[in-house]
Amino acid sequence: MSTAEEPRERRVQRRERGTMINPKPLTYMVSGAVKERFEAIAKRSGMTGALFFEAIVEHLELTDQGIPPWVPPLDRDGELPIDTA
């Protein structure tokens, strides 16, 4: 029996077998601490690491330049200004 302070284990959300189209492995090297943090957040969210990564990419806010707003803007030299009414 669990107490009020203990978090209840959530069933991990997984993708149904055979539903992924063109699967590719991620081969990025990251700090062990970052990987552990990512996996902990995924687990608390009730998802596998792979499903959590896909959800982040699908829901990532992007600017008109196609980059996250926390990344410095790209150089706009050569772009024509667009007049707004």
Backbone atoms as SQL, in Angstrom:
CREATE TABLE atoms (id INTEGER PRIMARY KEY, chain TEXT, resi INTEGER, resn TEXT, atom TEXT, x REAL, y REAL, z REAL);
INSERT INTO atoms VALUES
  (1, 'A', 1, 'MET', 'N', 0.840, -1.176, 0.000),
  (2, 'A', 1, 'MET', 'CA', 0.000, 0.000, 0.000),
  (3, 'A', 1, 'MET', 'C', 0.887, 1.242, 0.000),
  (4, 'A', 2, 'SER', 'N', 0.557, 2.234, -0.817),
  (5, 'A', 2, 'SER', 'CA', 1.405, 3.411, -0.917),
  (6, 'A', 2, 'SER', 'C', 0.866, 4.533, -0.050),
  (7, 'A', 3, 'THR', 'N', 1.774, 5.418, 0.348),
  (8, 'A', 3, 'THR', 'CA', 1.376, 6.577, 1.141),
  (9, 'A', 3, 'THR', 'C', 1.119, 7.741, 0.205),
  (10, 'A', 4, 'ALA', 'N', 0.595, 8.828, 0.746),
  (11, 'A', 4, 'ALA', 'CA', 0.273, 10.003, -0.072),
  (12, 'A', 4, 'ALA', 'C', 1.532, 10.626, -0.662),
  (13, 'A', 5, 'GLU', 'N', 2.687, 10.472, 0.009),
  (14, 'A', 5, 'GLU', 'CA', 3.920, 11.091, -0.481),
  (15, 'A', 5, 'GLU', 'C', 4.554, 10.318, -1.635),
  (16, 'A', 6, 'GLU', 'N', 4.285, 9.026, -1.728),
  (17, 'A', 6, 'GLU', 'CA', 4.908, 8.202, -2.754),
  (18, 'A', 6, 'GLU', 'C', 4.182, 8.369, -4.081),
  (19, 'A', 7, 'PRO', 'N', 4.921, 8.706, -5.142),
  (20, 'A', 7, 'PRO', 'CA', 4.255, 8.820, -6.446),
  (21, 'A', 7, 'PRO', 'C', 3.827, 7.437, -6.941),
  (22, 'A', 8, 'ARG', 'N', 2.649, 7.359, -7.503),
  (23, 'A', 8, 'ARG', 'CA', 2.183, 6.096, -8.052),
  (24, 'A', 8, 'ARG', 'C', 2.855, 5.865, -9.397),
  (25, 'A', 9, 'GLU', 'N', 3.235, 4.626, -9.636),
  (26, 'A', 9, 'GLU', 'CA', 3.850, 4.282, -10.909),
  (27, 'A', 9, 'GLU', 'C', 2.798, 4.356, -11.999),
  (28, 'A', 10, 'ARG', 'N', 3.139, 5.007, -13.060),
  (29, 'A', 10, 'ARG', 'CA', 2.261, 5.165, -14.205),
  (30, 'A', 10, 'ARG', 'C', 2.658, 4.149, -15.253),
  (31, 'A', 11, 'ARG', 'N', 1.706, 3.625, -15.964),
  (32, 'A', 11, 'ARG', 'CA', 2.043, 2.710, -17.049),
  (33, 'A', 11, 'ARG', 'C', 2.725, 3.507, -18.153),
  (34, 'A', 12, 'VAL', 'N', 3.864, 3.031, -18.615),
  (35, 'A', 12, 'VAL', 'CA', 4.637, 3.749, -19.628),
  (36, 'A', 12, 'VAL', 'C', 3.932, 3.645, -20.975),
  (37, 'A', 13, 'GLN', 'N', 3.718, 4.812, -21.564),
  (38, 'A', 13, 'GLN', 'CA', 3.082, 4.869, -22.877),
  (39, 'A', 13, 'GLN', 'C', 4.108, 4.476, -23.932),
  (40, 'A', 14, 'ARG', 'N', 3.735, 3.515, -24.751),
  (41, 'A', 14, 'ARG', 'CA', 4.611, 3.038, -25.819),
  (42, 'A', 14, 'ARG', 'C', 3.878, 3.087, -27.148),
  (43, 'A', 15, 'ARG', 'N', 4.648, 3.150, -28.203),
  (44, 'A', 15, 'ARG', 'CA', 4.100, 3.101, -29.551),
  (45, 'A', 15, 'ARG', 'C', 3.707, 1.666, -29.851),
  (46, 'A', 16, 'GLU', 'N', 2.612, 1.467, -30.564),
  (47, 'A', 16, 'GLU', 'CA', 2.219, 0.108, -30.935),
  (48, 'A', 16, 'GLU', 'C', 3.240, -0.467, -31.906),
  (49, 'A', 17, 'ARG', 'N', 3.563, -1.733, -31.702),
  (50, 'A', 17, 'ARG', 'CA', 4.534, -2.411, -32.556),
  (51, 'A', 17, 'ARG', 'C', 4.090, -2.364, -34.017),
  (52, 'A', 18, 'GLY', 'N', 5.027, -2.043, -34.891),
  (53, 'A', 18, 'GLY', 'CA', 4.763, -2.025, -36.326),
  (54, 'A', 18, 'GLY', 'C', 4.144, -0.737, -36.843),
  (55, 'A', 19, 'THR', 'N', 3.984, 0.285, -35.987),
  (56, 'A', 19, 'THR', 'CA', 3.353, 1.526, -36.442),
  (57, 'A', 19, 'THR', 'C', 4.355, 2.607, -36.849),
  (58, 'A', 20, 'MET', 'N', 5.639, 2.396, -36.579),
  (59, 'A', 20, 'MET', 'CA', 6.644, 3.404, -36.936),
  (60, 'A', 20, 'MET', 'C', 7.020, 3.269, -38.401),
  (61, 'A', 21, 'ILE', 'N', 7.033, 4.396, -39.084),
  (62, 'A', 21, 'ILE', 'CA', 7.398, 4.426, -40.496),
  (63, 'A', 21, 'ILE', 'C', 8.843, 4.895, -40.621),
  (64, 'A', 22, 'ASN', 'N', 9.655, 4.152, -41.331),
  (65, 'A', 22, 'ASN', 'CA', 11.054, 4.502, -41.594),
  (66, 'A', 22, 'ASN', 'C', 11.834, 4.807, -40.310),
  (67, 'A', 23, 'PRO', 'N', 11.922, 3.867, -39.379),
  (68, 'A', 23, 'PRO', 'CA', 12.623, 4.117, -38.118),
  (69, 'A', 23, 'PRO', 'C', 14.117, 4.356, -38.318),
  (70, 'A', 24, 'LYS', 'N', 14.656, 5.287, -37.543),
  (71, 'A', 24, 'LYS', 'CA', 16.083, 5.623, -37.576),
  (72, 'A', 24, 'LYS', 'C', 16.589, 5.740, -36.144),
  (73, 'A', 25, 'PRO', 'N', 17.762, 5.204, -35.857),
  (74, 'A', 25, 'PRO', 'CA', 18.309, 5.360, -34.498),
  (75, 'A', 25, 'PRO', 'C', 18.909, 6.754, -34.312),
  (76, 'A', 26, 'LEU', 'N', 18.830, 7.276, -33.096),
  (77, 'A', 26, 'LEU', 'CA', 19.507, 8.528, -32.768),
  (78, 'A', 26, 'LEU', 'C', 20.922, 8.171, -32.342),
  (79, 'A', 27, 'THR', 'N', 21.893, 8.864, -32.870),
  (80, 'A', 27, 'THR', 'CA', 23.281, 8.529, -32.550),
  (81, 'A', 27, 'THR', 'C', 24.045, 9.746, -32.037),
  (82, 'A', 28, 'TYR', 'N', 23.395, 10.577, -31.245),
  (83, 'A', 28, 'TYR', 'CA', 24.043, 11.752, -30.681),
  (84, 'A', 28, 'TYR', 'C', 24.732, 11.390, -29.378),
  (85, 'A', 29, 'MET', 'N', 25.921, 11.949, -29.172),
  (86, 'A', 29, 'MET', 'CA', 26.628, 11.771, -27.909),
  (87, 'A', 29, 'MET', 'C', 26.283, 12.979, -27.040),
  (88, 'A', 30, 'VAL', 'N', 25.756, 12.720, -25.843),
  (89, 'A', 30, 'VAL', 'CA', 25.418, 13.787, -24.910),
  (90, 'A', 30, 'VAL', 'C', 25.989, 13.447, -23.541),
  (91, 'A', 31, 'SER', 'N', 26.037, 14.436, -22.698),
  (92, 'A', 31, 'SER', 'CA', 26.502, 14.234, -21.328),
  (93, 'A', 31, 'SER', 'C', 25.615, 13.214, -20.633),
  (94, 'A', 32, 'GLY', 'N', 26.224, 12.366, -19.822),
  (95, 'A', 32, 'GLY', 'CA', 25.466, 11.362, -19.085),
  (96, 'A', 32, 'GLY', 'C', 24.402, 11.986, -18.204),
  (97, 'A', 33, 'ALA', 'N', 24.726, 13.135, -17.592),
  (98, 'A', 33, 'ALA', 'CA', 23.766, 13.808, -16.719),
  (99, 'A', 33, 'ALA', 'C', 22.552, 14.290, -17.511),
  (100, 'A', 34, 'VAL', 'N', 22.787, 14.781, -18.721),
  (101, 'A', 34, 'VAL', 'CA', 21.682, 15.258, -19.571),
  (102, 'A', 34, 'VAL', 'C', 20.806, 14.087, -19.990),
  (103, 'A', 35, 'LYS', 'N', 21.431, 12.987, -20.365),
  (104, 'A', 35, 'LYS', 'CA', 20.661, 11.801, -20.772),
  (105, 'A', 35, 'LYS', 'C', 19.821, 11.283, -19.612),
  (106, 'A', 36, 'GLU', 'N', 20.411, 11.225, -18.422),
  (107, 'A', 36, 'GLU', 'CA', 19.673, 10.763, -17.250),
  (108, 'A', 36, 'GLU', 'C', 18.504, 11.694, -16.936),
  (109, 'A', 37, 'ARG', 'N', 18.718, 13.000, -17.072),
  (110, 'A', 37, 'ARG', 'CA', 17.636, 13.960, -16.831),
  (111, 'A', 37, 'ARG', 'C', 16.513, 13.778, -17.841),
  (112, 'A', 38, 'PHE', 'N', 16.890, 13.629, -19.119),
  (113, 'A', 38, 'PHE', 'CA', 15.900, 13.425, -20.176),
  (114, 'A', 38, 'PHE', 'C', 15.072, 12.174, -19.900),
  (115, 'A', 39, 'GLU', 'N', 15.731, 11.085, -19.570),
  (116, 'A', 39, 'GLU', 'CA', 15.028, 9.831, -19.297),
  (117, 'A', 39, 'GLU', 'C', 14.129, 9.942, -18.071),
  (118, 'A', 40, 'ALA', 'N', 14.573, 10.689, -17.054),
  (119, 'A', 40, 'ALA', 'CA', 13.747, 10.883, -15.856),
  (120, 'A', 40, 'ALA', 'C', 12.495, 11.686, -16.191),
  (121, 'A', 41, 'ILE', 'N', 12.642, 12.722, -17.013),
  (122, 'A', 41, 'ILE', 'CA', 11.480, 13.523, -17.415),
  (123, 'A', 41, 'ILE', 'C', 10.525, 12.677, -18.251),
  (124, 'A', 42, 'ALA', 'N', 11.065, 11.883, -19.160),
  (125, 'A', 42, 'ALA', 'CA', 10.225, 11.000, -19.976),
  (126, 'A', 42, 'ALA', 'C', 9.460, 10.031, -19.085),
  (127, 'A', 43, 'LYS', 'N', 10.142, 9.459, -18.114),
  (128, 'A', 43, 'LYS', 'CA', 9.504, 8.488, -17.217),
  (129, 'A', 43, 'LYS', 'C', 8.396, 9.151, -16.406),
  (130, 'A', 44, 'ARG', 'N', 8.686, 10.351, -15.855),
  (131, 'A', 44, 'ARG', 'CA', 7.659, 11.066, -15.090),
  (132, 'A', 44, 'ARG', 'C', 6.465, 11.427, -15.977),
  (133, 'A', 45, 'SER', 'N', 6.717, 11.617, -17.276),
  (134, 'A', 45, 'SER', 'CA', 5.652, 11.941, -18.233),
  (135, 'A', 45, 'SER', 'C', 4.888, 10.704, -18.665),
  (136, 'A', 46, 'GLY', 'N', 5.388, 9.539, -18.268),
  (137, 'A', 46, 'GLY', 'CA', 4.716, 8.288, -18.601),
  (138, 'A', 46, 'GLY', 'C', 4.989, 7.810, -20.015),
  (139, 'A', 47, 'MET', 'N', 6.139, 8.201, -20.575),
  (140, 'A', 47, 'MET', 'CA', 6.480, 7.819, -21.945),
  (141, 'A', 47, 'MET', 'C', 7.852, 7.176, -21.997),
  (142, 'A', 48, 'THR', 'N', 8.083, 6.421, -23.050),
  (143, 'A', 48, 'THR', 'CA', 9.431, 5.934, -23.314),
  (144, 'A', 48, 'THR', 'C', 10.269, 7.123, -23.770),
  (145, 'A', 49, 'GLY', 'N', 11.582, 6.991, -23.729),
  (146, 'A', 49, 'GLY', 'CA', 12.453, 8.063, -24.195),
  (147, 'A', 49, 'GLY', 'C', 12.207, 8.409, -25.653),
  (148, 'A', 50, 'ALA', 'N', 12.007, 7.383, -26.483),
  (149, 'A', 50, 'ALA', 'CA', 11.792, 7.614, -27.913),
  (150, 'A', 50, 'ALA', 'C', 10.479, 8.359, -28.162),
  (151, 'A', 51, 'LEU', 'N', 9.428, 7.944, -27.495),
  (152, 'A', 51, 'LEU', 'CA', 8.129, 8.592, -27.674),
  (153, 'A', 51, 'LEU', 'C', 8.169, 10.026, -27.155),
  (154, 'A', 52, 'PHE', 'N', 8.875, 10.237, -26.048),
  (155, 'A', 52, 'PHE', 'CA', 9.010, 11.575, -25.484),
  (156, 'A', 52, 'PHE', 'C', 9.780, 12.485, -26.436),
  (157, 'A', 53, 'PHE', 'N', 10.863, 11.977, -27.033),
  (158, 'A', 53, 'PHE', 'CA', 11.636, 12.759, -27.992),
  (159, 'A', 53, 'PHE', 'C', 10.757, 13.180, -29.173),
  (160, 'A', 54, 'GLU', 'N', 9.988, 12.233, -29.709),
  (161, 'A', 54, 'GLU', 'CA', 9.100, 12.550, -30.836),
  (162, 'A', 54, 'GLU', 'C', 8.069, 13.604, -30.446),
  (163, 'A', 55, 'ALA', 'N', 7.527, 13.517, -29.226),
  (164, 'A', 55, 'ALA', 'CA', 6.539, 14.497, -28.771),
  (165, 'A', 55, 'ALA', 'C', 7.157, 15.888, -28.663),
  (166, 'A', 56, 'ILE', 'N', 8.388, 15.958, -28.177),
  (167, 'A', 56, 'ILE', 'CA', 9.073, 17.249, -28.082),
  (168, 'A', 56, 'ILE', 'C', 9.236, 17.853, -29.469),
  (169, 'A', 57, 'VAL', 'N', 9.703, 17.070, -30.421),
  (170, 'A', 57, 'VAL', 'CA', 9.915, 17.574, -31.779),
  (171, 'A', 57, 'VAL', 'C', 8.591, 18.021, -32.399),
  (172, 'A', 58, 'GLU', 'N', 7.520, 17.245, -32.193),
  (173, 'A', 58, 'GLU', 'CA', 6.217, 17.591, -32.764),
  (174, 'A', 58, 'GLU', 'C', 5.635, 18.864, -32.165),
  (175, 'A', 59, 'HIS', 'N', 5.947, 19.156, -30.892),
  (176, 'A', 59, 'HIS', 'CA', 5.349, 20.298, -30.209),
  (177, 'A', 59, 'HIS', 'C', 6.300, 21.475, -30.024),
  (178, 'A', 60, 'LEU', 'N', 7.468, 21.408, -30.620),
  (179, 'A', 60, 'LEU', 'CA', 8.470, 22.456, -30.463),
  (180, 'A', 60, 'LEU', 'C', 8.026, 23.727, -31.175),
  (181, 'A', 61, 'GLU', 'N', 7.981, 24.831, -30.435),
  (182, 'A', 61, 'GLU', 'CA', 7.626, 26.125, -31.013),
  (183, 'A', 61, 'GLU', 'C', 8.794, 26.626, -31.865),
  (184, 'A', 62, 'LEU', 'N', 8.483, 27.122, -33.066),
  (185, 'A', 62, 'LEU', 'CA', 9.513, 27.628, -33.968),
  (186, 'A', 62, 'LEU', 'C', 9.179, 29.053, -34.403),
  (187, 'A', 63, 'THR', 'N', 10.203, 29.839, -34.701),
  (188, 'A', 63, 'THR', 'CA', 10.013, 31.193, -35.214),
  (189, 'A', 63, 'THR', 'C', 9.750, 31.128, -36.721),
  (190, 'A', 64, 'ASP', 'N', 9.583, 32.298, -37.331),
  (191, 'A', 64, 'ASP', 'CA', 9.387, 32.348, -38.787),
  (192, 'A', 64, 'ASP', 'C', 10.629, 31.877, -39.540),
  (193, 'A', 65, 'GLN', 'N', 11.765, 31.765, -38.838),
  (194, 'A', 65, 'GLN', 'CA', 12.991, 31.271, -39.453),
  (195, 'A', 65, 'GLN', 'C', 13.142, 29.763, -39.283),
  (196, 'A', 66, 'GLY', 'N', 12.166, 29.128, -38.631),
  (197, 'A', 66, 'GLY', 'CA', 12.212, 27.686, -38.457),
  (198, 'A', 66, 'GLY', 'C', 13.152, 27.213, -37.363),
  (199, 'A', 67, 'ILE', 'N', 13.437, 28.088, -36.393),
  (200, 'A', 67, 'ILE', 'CA', 14.307, 27.740, -35.267),
  (201, 'A', 67, 'ILE', 'C', 13.575, 28.042, -33.966),
  (202, 'A', 68, 'PRO', 'N', 13.956, 27.395, -32.852),
  (203, 'A', 68, 'PRO', 'CA', 13.310, 27.703, -31.571),
  (204, 'A', 68, 'PRO', 'C', 13.547, 29.168, -31.180),
  (205, 'A', 69, 'PRO', 'N', 12.614, 29.788, -30.476),
  (206, 'A', 69, 'PRO', 'CA', 12.758, 31.198, -30.111),
  (207, 'A', 69, 'PRO', 'C', 13.932, 31.476, -29.175),
  (208, 'A', 70, 'TRP', 'N', 14.459, 30.472, -28.478),
  (209, 'A', 70, 'TRP', 'CA', 15.586, 30.681, -27.576),
  (210, 'A', 70, 'TRP', 'C', 16.939, 30.594, -28.283),
  (211, 'A', 71, 'VAL', 'N', 16.933, 30.296, -29.590),
  (212, 'A', 71, 'VAL', 'CA', 18.170, 30.286, -30.388),
  (213, 'A', 71, 'VAL', 'C', 18.332, 31.679, -31.007),
  (214, 'A', 72, 'PRO', 'N', 19.549, 32.235, -31.005),
  (215, 'A', 72, 'PRO', 'CA', 19.727, 33.550, -31.630),
  (216, 'A', 72, 'PRO', 'C', 19.236, 33.537, -33.080),
  (217, 'A', 73, 'PRO', 'N', 18.563, 34.620, -33.506),
  (218, 'A', 73, 'PRO', 'CA', 18.021, 34.652, -34.864),
  (219, 'A', 73, 'PRO', 'C', 19.121, 34.543, -35.924),
  (220, 'A', 74, 'LEU', 'N', 18.742, 33.984, -37.056),
  (221, 'A', 74, 'LEU', 'CA', 19.659, 33.870, -38.182),
  (222, 'A', 74, 'LEU', 'C', 19.856, 35.234, -38.825),
  (223, 'A', 75, 'ASP', 'N', 20.963, 35.409, -39.514),
  (224, 'A', 75, 'ASP', 'CA', 21.250, 36.651, -40.223),
  (225, 'A', 75, 'ASP', 'C', 20.206, 36.845, -41.321),
  (226, 'A', 76, 'ARG', 'N', 19.635, 38.014, -41.386),
  (227, 'A', 76, 'ARG', 'CA', 18.597, 38.289, -42.384),
  (228, 'A', 76, 'ARG', 'C', 19.135, 39.092, -43.567),
  (229, 'A', 77, 'ASP', 'N', 20.456, 39.212, -43.698),
  (230, 'A', 77, 'ASP', 'CA', 21.026, 39.904, -44.860),
  (231, 'A', 77, 'ASP', 'C', 20.564, 39.218, -46.130),
  (232, 'A', 78, 'GLY', 'N', 20.146, 40.006, -47.091),
  (233, 'A', 78, 'GLY', 'CA', 19.702, 39.451, -48.372),
  (234, 'A', 78, 'GLY', 'C', 18.212, 39.210, -48.426),
  (235, 'A', 79, 'GLU', 'N', 17.523, 39.285, -47.279),
  (236, 'A', 79, 'GLU', 'CA', 16.079, 39.112, -47.290),
  (237, 'A', 79, 'GLU', 'C', 15.419, 40.455, -47.619),
  (238, 'A', 80, 'LEU', 'N', 14.372, 40.387, -48.377),
  (239, 'A', 80, 'LEU', 'CA', 13.630, 41.600, -48.690),
  (240, 'A', 80, 'LEU', 'C', 12.612, 41.866, -47.577),
  (241, 'A', 81, 'PRO', 'N', 12.473, 43.126, -47.172),
  (242, 'A', 81, 'PRO', 'CA', 11.496, 43.429, -46.121),
  (243, 'A', 81, 'PRO', 'C', 10.070, 43.260, -46.649),
  (244, 'A', 82, 'ILE', 'N', 9.192, 42.806, -45.799),
  (245, 'A', 82, 'ILE', 'CA', 7.794, 42.656, -46.172),
  (246, 'A', 82, 'ILE', 'C', 7.023, 43.747, -45.454),
  (247, 'A', 83, 'ASP', 'N', 6.323, 44.572, -46.252),
  (248, 'A', 83, 'ASP', 'CA', 5.513, 45.648, -45.678),
  (249, 'A', 83, 'ASP', 'C', 4.274, 45.046, -45.039),
  (250, 'A', 84, 'THR', 'N', 3.963, 45.523, -43.842),
  (251, 'A', 84, 'THR', 'CA', 2.743, 45.081, -43.185),
  (252, 'A', 84, 'THR', 'C', 1.769, 46.252, -43.151),
  (253, 'A', 85, 'ALA', 'N', 0.508, 45.951, -43.350),
  (254, 'A', 85, 'ALA', 'CA', -0.488, 47.006, -43.411),
  (255, 'A', 85, 'ALA', 'C', -0.953, 47.420, -42.045);
